[in-house]
Amino acid sequence: MIVIPEFSENKDNAVVLYFSTEGADEAVLRQKIEAAYVCFSKMGSVVKNGKRYIAVEIEDQ
């Protein structure tokens, strides 16, 4: 299964990808994201617009 972000956000030196945790086992989802996006610099849980997401930051070098 390919893990696709629900939306993204550009920052000065990075892009942040947001993956919805709705209806998913968060631990399993994190493992899939780690396998698919090996170049990420940070990963964490956030709430945006009342929904919970796993946010993955990828630095732009």
N, C-alpha and C positions, 0 to 999 in steps of 0.2 A: 504494500500500500504506500503510495506517495503522499507525503504530508505537505499540504499546501496552506500557506497562511491566509487568514481571512482578510487581512489588510496589512499595509506597511506604512511606515512613517520615516521620512528622511530627516536626518540630523546633520550638523556640520561635517562630522568625520565618520558617520556611520549610518546604517539603515537598520530600523527595528522592525522585525516581522512579528505579527501577532497571530497566535494560533488559539482558536476557541477550545476551551476544555469542556464545553457543554456535551454531556452524554458520553464522555470519554474517561477512561482510567488515566489520571494525570501522570502517574509513574510510567506507564506504558507509552503515553504520548511523548513524554520527555525523552525516552529511549529512542523512539522513532525519529524525533527531531535531531537528536545528537548524531544519529547514524546518517541522516540525509544532509545536514548542514554542519559539516565537520569544521568549517572555518569560523564558527561563531566565537565571539569574545566574552559575552555575558548571556546568562539565561535566568529568568525569574518569573514569578507569578505577579500579575497586575490585574486591577479591575478598571475597565474603561466602559463608560456608558452603561454601568450597572451589570456588565458581563465580565466573567473571569477569563483571562487569557494567560498563555505562556508567552512571554516576550523574549525574543532572541535578537541580540544586537550583533551585527556584523560590521566590523570596522572597515572603512574605505581607506586603503593605504595608498 
